[in-house]
């Protein structure tokens, strides 16, 4: 009786929360910064996130993570917050319905609902972290090309800002993530930030160690008046060497990684193909001798 009452109260509460959020999204105009071509359910999630704001420190931390993932729009933070709250309610509700339909006991119900609530609460953050990881891998992969283009542009007589602008356009199709980050750096310069601050933000925002090192080298070269082309050429040579060493290290580890697939997949198949007919003939000969 208590379990049935708890289930009914939870479903009723979830329906009220979702209904109120949907009503608010339909009644109120779209907030500034929210595109008009988004689906209705995105506006509902956005309104749900606005109704449950975060603390300033948490909001600043999450905005930095979203910026590292390339999600810089103002409406992304409330949408992420709303998606977290919606999944926190929706996944336990689905799990609850599944457990009730299958007729499981109360302990299984609590376990499934707790697991679903944890997954729903962490799923948006996991997706953001996955996007950040892919973005950093793309940046690390395109850094040697970025350095080569910067060296060529600067040696042709362009300033550092003009070289970055030209390189951002050249890398737009090949490495769009790096091009996007360079464009953000240029927007910060136009907004009034210094070049050192913009480069420092570039290294912090990307989260790639080589990019942070490149930003630090450019800041030092700009501060002390050293040759930027020499710094970039040295860094490009160093990164190409590291890239080659990383490829050689991965090539050396291939033999170790192939041990388990060979042992568990290839060798049993070889034994089956080579020894299978022999074993079958052996059993056939033994049965013939035992039954003359």
N, C-alpha and C positions, 0 to 999 in steps of 0.2 A: 504494500500500500504506500509506504514512504517513497520507494523507488519510483512508482508510477506518478506520485504527486510531484516529485523533484523533476522528473522528465517533462511533465506537462508545464510546470512553472518555467523551466528553462526555455522550452520552445515558445511559450507565450512571450517571455521577456525578449528573446531574440527577434521575434516577429515585430514587436513594438519598436525595438531599436532600429531595425532595418526600415520599417515603415516610416518612422519619424525622419530618418536621414534622407530617404527618398522624397518625402514631402518637402523637406527643407530645400533640397536641390531643385525641385520643380517650382517652388514658390519664389525663391530668391534668385536674383540675377547672377550671372557668372562673375566671380571675382576678377579683378584686374590681373592680367598676366596669364589667365587660363584661355587657351585657344578655343575658338567657337566651333571648330570642326571635330572636337573630341566627342566620343560617345557619351550617352547620358549616364552610364554607370561610372565613368571616370569622374564626372561632376559630382555624383553621389559620394564616391569615395573621398573626393577632395573636400566636400562639405563635412563629412564625418571626421576627417583629419583636422579641419579648422575648428570643429567643436571640441577637440581634445588637444590643445596645443602643448608643446614640450617646453621644458625650461630652456633658458637662453643658452646655457652651457651645452646641454644636449643637442639643441637645435644647431648650434655652431659646429659641433663635432659632426653631426649627420650631414650638414651642408658641405663640409669639407670632403666627406666620403663621397657624396653625390658628385661633387666637382671632379674628384679623381676618377669617377666612373663616366664623366662626360655629360652628366645630367645637371645642367646649370640653371634651368628655368626656375623661377620663384615658386611655381605651383608644384614642383616635384616633392618638396618636403611634406606639405600637407597631404599630397596624394600617397606618399609612402606611409605616412602615419595612418591615414584612413585605410589603406590596404592591409596594414598590420592588424588594425582593430577588426576589420571585416573578416579576415582569415581567422583571427582569434575566436570569433563567434561561429563562423560558417563551418570550419573543419570539425570542431567538436559536435556541432549539430548533425552533420552528416554521419560522423562516427556513432553518435547516439542513435540515430535512426537505423543504421546498419546493425548495431548490437541488439536493438529492440526487435527488429524483424527476424534476426537469426535466433532469438530466444536465449541469449547468453545470461549468465548470472550477474549480480551487482558488482562483483570484484572486476570482472572483465569489462563491464561498462565503465567503471571509474578509470581503469588502466587505459582503455582506448581513448576516452575523452581527454585524459591528461596528456597522452602522447600527441593527440591531434592538436590540442591547445599549444603545446610547445612548438610543434612543427609550424602551425599557423603564425605564431609570434616571431619565429626565427626565419621563415621562408623569404620574406622580402629582403632581409639583411643578407641572407645567403646569395640571393640573386644579384644584389649590388656588389658583393665581394667577388662573385664570379666575373661580373663585368669589369671590375677593377683589375682583376688578374689578367684577363684577356687583353685589356687595354695596355697594361704594363708590358706584357710579352710583345705586343705589336710595336710599342715604342722602342724596346730594347732591340728588336729585330731591325728597325729602320734607322737606328742611330748612326751606323757607319755611312749610310747614304747621305744622311743629314750633314755629317761632318765633311764629307767629300764635296758636297755642293756648296757649303759655306766657305771652304778653302778656295774653291774655284771662283766664287763670286767676289770674295775679298781681294784675291790676287788680281782680279780684273779691274780693281779700282773702286768698288762699291764700299760704302760704310757698313758697319755692323748691322744697323737697323735696316738699311736697304737690302743687304744680303739676306737677312732673315725674312724680309717681305718677299723677295724673289724666290727663296727656297721654299717658303710655305706654299706658293703657287705651283712650284714644280713638283712638290710631293703630294699634291692634293689627290691624285688618282692612285699613286703607288702606295703611299703611306698616309691615309687620310687622318689617322689619329694624331700623328706628329704635326701635320698641317693644321689641324684644329687647335692644338696646344700653342703653336706659334702664332696663330691668329689671335688667341686670347692674350698672349703676351703683347702683341701690338695694340690691342684694345686697351690694355692697362696703361701702356705708354701714352696713348692718346687721351686717356682719362686724367693724366697728370702725374702718374707714378714715375719714379726714377728708373733708370735702366737697371741698376743694381737690385732694386726691390722687385721689379718685374722678373728678372732672371732668378732671383731667390724664390719667388712664388712659383715660377715654372718648375724648378726642381722639386719643391715641396709638393706641388699639386700632382705631378706625375708619379712621384714615389719611386722612381727608378734611380738606383745608385749612380749609374753612369751619367744620367742626365743631371743629377745634383752636382756631380763632380765637374761636368762641363759648365754648368752655371757658375760654380765657384771659380773655375779658371777664367771664365770671361769677365767676371766681376773683378778679379785681381788684375787681369790684363788691362781693363779699363781704368782701374784705380792707379796703377803704377806706370801706365803708359808703355807697356811692352807690346811687341808685335802680336797682333791677334792671329795673323795667318800662321806664324810659327807655333803658337799655342794649339791652334786647331789641327795643324798637321801632325804635331807630336801626339795629340790625343787620338787622332784618327789612326795613326800607326799603332798606338797602344791598344785601341779597341779591335783593330783587325787581328793583332796578335792574340788577344784574349779570345776572339771568335774562333780563330784557328785552333787554339788550345782546347777550347770547349768542344769543338767538333772531334778532335783527336781523342779527347777523354770519353766522349760518347761512343766513338768507334771501338775503343778498347773495352768498354763495358758491354758490348754486344754479345761477346762470348759468354759472359757470366749470365746475362739475362736469357740466353737461349738454352741454358741447362735444363730448366724446369719444363719448358715446352717440349724439348727433345725427349726428356726422360718420361714425361707423363702422356704425351700425345703421339710422338713419332715412333719411339721404340716399341710400345705395345702393338702398334699397327705393323711394324716390320716383323716382330715375332709372330704375329697372327698370320701374316702372309707367307713367311718362310717356313715356320714350324707347324702351321695348321694342317696342311696336307699330309705331312709326315706323321703327325699324331693320329690323324684319321686313318691312315693306312696301318699304323701300328695297332690301333684298336680293332680294325677289321681283321688283321692277321691273328690277333689273340682270340677273337671270337670264333674264327675258323678252326683254330687249334682246339679250343675248348668244346666245340660242337662239331665233331667229325661226321 
